[in-house]
Amino acid sequence: MERIRRAFRSEVRESHLGIALIFCLILMSAMSIALLWQAQIIANQRDAIRWLEQLKMGN
């Protein structure tokens, strides 16, 4: 626990800031890709549900 306190008390260096920004950029990019992938899955499921409803109703 003491090590964590010392880490947060230390001064922020430019190199640490750059690494943190790069990490956040990569993480946000991965989340955006995952969100688009999930939206495509939901759209495909919606189409499948409509097809099944039409099949059940006989349209």
Secondary structure as UniProt FT lines:
FT   HELIX           2..9
FT   HELIX           14..57
//
